[in-house]
Amino acid sequence: MILSKMQNIKKATDEFLSRWYSNNPIKSTEGYWYIEDIYSQNILNNNVGERIISCYWNNDVLLIFSGKDCSLNSIIVCGNYYGKLLGNVSIGDNLIDVHKIYNFEFYADTLYLMHKDEYDEVIGAEIMTNYLSDYSDLILDQIILAIGIYSEQENG
């Protein structure tokens, strides 16, 4: 019963990622930067809009700039990106191995890293895995697909 539920979660995740990528108009940015500059309107906030600049590299790195001064707001890495977060967490890592070093806080389909000795302090990074669920040692193949790092700036 538990294994069947976990397989359904993974299937839902695969479908979610497939839909997200299919809605993304970028087919390939291999070998060059693709820059998308948009101005979004917010009808709930007196039509005050926000400029968002998205910069893609090799379908593996996404930089997002926003706010009045278009400062760097977030960095998202995935795919063939080979760098390491905090020197020891990378794309393709199994959460069982990462859990030996870090605890996780799960919120809104995303895992946030926490140092083992600090249960209230979340590290400023989020992890997306091939399951839209909290960490479980029952899931032996929960693999990191993307890592996002976000600034604490206020846009406005």
Secondary structure, DSSP 8 states (H G I E B T S, - for coil): -HHHHHHHHHHHHHHHHHHHHHHS-----TTSEEEEEEEE--GGGTT--EEEEEEEETTTEEEEEETTTTEEEEEEEETT----BTTTB-TT-BHHHHTTTEEEEEETTEEEEEETT-SS-EEEEEEEESSSS---TT-TT-BEEEEEEE------
